[in-house]
């Protein structure tokens, strides 16, 4: 069981949340999206939110700033969250405007808001579950897309609801977070996408 929950924690690591939401948009949208627009968003977003953070983590680990990819302590999270916010800013100001998509733009606005909230809580010595933030954000985004495009993606929403429960259970089972840290993470993830949806729904 421990191996299973460790595997789940890796597969649904918060580092994959930006690219997962981007892929979810292009897979669900009924709008015509030329390959140029898809690649113009997906490739740079993948590089900025997956490749660069992995390289950054390896550098920070060599410097002794971080010990684990799960950022187990409060102090380990400061620099990665700062860097994550900067990279999200680059996407909002440099990547998406080149191939503007409102639904995608405000998804990243929500991600940035959630990251700021997590960073702020660090200064109160509170370690929010980033896994909960990420999985809840994707779930809410799928619900928003379903309502916005008036399409039935109940299977995807049901699957993400199930995975939200499994991911949360994994973090609790591995004793990575307390129940309060999980609940706060879920609320931040859901509200960050719920509060931005009014700008594009």
N, C-alpha and C positions, 0 to 999 in steps of 0.2 A: 504493500500500500504506500509506503514511504517513497519508493522509486516512482510509482505512478504519479504521486502528487508533486514530486520534484520535476518530473517530465512536464506536467501541466504548467508548472511555474515557469519553466523555460519556454514552452511553446507560446504561452500567453503573457510573455514578458512585456512590460510597458513600452519597451523600445520599438515594438512592432505596431503600436496603436496608430500612429500617424499614417503609415503605409497601408494598414488594414482598412482604415476609414476611407482612404483614397480609392483603394480597390473596390470597396463596398459601393462607393458612389458610381463608378464606371460600370459595375456589374448590374446595378439596379436601375440606373437612369434610362428612361425611354427616349431621352434626347439623343440626337445623332452626335456622336463624338468622333471626329476624324482621328486617325492613328497619331497624327502629329500632335494633337491636343493631349491625347492620352499619354504618349511618351514624354511630351513636354512637361507634364506634371508628375507622372509616376517616377521617372528616372531621377530627376533632381531631388524629389522628396525622399526617395529610397536612399540616395547618397547622403543627404543631410541628416536624416533621422535614424539611419541604421548603420551605415558604414562609418561615418565620422564619429558618432557616439561610441562605437566599439573601439576605434583607434584611440579616442580620448580616454576611454576607460583603461586601456592597456597602459597609456602614459601615466594616468593618475595612480594606477596600481604600482607601477615601477617607482613612482615618487613617494609611495606609502600613504597616499591620501585616501585611497579606497582599498578594501580587501576582497570584496565579493561583488559580483555582477548584480546581486540583489540589494546592495547598499544597506546592510543590516543595521547600521547605527545612524543616529540623527546627524552626526558630524560628517559622515561619509556622503550625505545627500546634497550638501550645499553647492559644491562646485558642479556636479553633474546636472543639477536642476538649473543653475545659472546658465550653463552651456546649452542645455535643452531649450531654455527660453530664447536665447540668442538665435539658435538655429530655427526655431519656429518663427521668429521675427524675420529672418532671411526669407523663409518660405512665403510669409504674408506680404512682404514688400518687394521681393525680387522674382519669385517663382510663379506664383498664382496670377499676378497681374499680367504676365506675358500671355497667358491663356485663361482669361478670367472666367471663373465658375463660382457663382454666388454661394451655392450649397457647400462647395469645398472650402471656400474662403472662410465662411463663418464656422465651419467645423474646426478649422485651425485657430480661429479666434477663441472658440470654446476651449480648445486644448491649452492655449496660452493662459487663459483665465484660470484653468484648473492647476496649471503648473505654478502660477503666481500664488494661488491659495495654498498649495503644498509647501512652497518655499516660505511663505509667511508663517505657517504653523511650525516650521522648523525652529524659528526664533522664539517660539514658546515651548521648545523642547518636546514637540509632538510629532511623532513619526507616522504620517498618514500612509495607508496601504496604496502604493502606486499601482499595484495590480488591480485593486478594486476600482480605483479612479479610471484606469484605462478600459477595463472590460465594461463598466457601467456606461462610460462615455460612448463606446461603440454601440451598445444596446440602444441607448437613447437616440443616437444618430440614425440607426436603422428604422426606429419607430417614426422619427421625423421624416425620413425619406419616403416611407410608406404612405404617410398622410399627405405629404407635399405632392408626390407624383400620382397619388390615388391608385397605388398598385398593391397587389396582395403578395407580400413577402413574409407571410406568417411562419413559414418553415424556418427561414433565416432568423426571424425574431425569436421563435421558440427555441432554436438551437442556441442562440446567444444567451437567452435567459437560463437555459440549462447549464451552459458553460460558465455563466456568472456564478451560479451556485457552486459549481465544482471548483472554480478558481478560488472563491472565497473560502470554501471548505479546506482547500489545499493550504492556503496561507495560515489558517487556524490550526490545522493538523500539524504543520511543520513548526508551529509556535513562532512564526515570523512576525505576527501581529496580535494585538488584543482585539476583542470584539468591538471596542470603541473605535480603534484605528480603522477597522474594516468598515464599520457603519459610516464614519466620517468620509472615508474614501469613496464609498458608494454614492453618498450624497453629493460630494464634489463632482464626481463623474457625471451623474444624472443632471444636476443643476447647471453645470457648465454648458451642456448642449441644449438644455431646455430654455435657458435665458437668452441664448443667441438665436434660437430658431425663429423668433418673431421678425428678424431682419430679412428672412428669405422664404418663410413658409407662405 
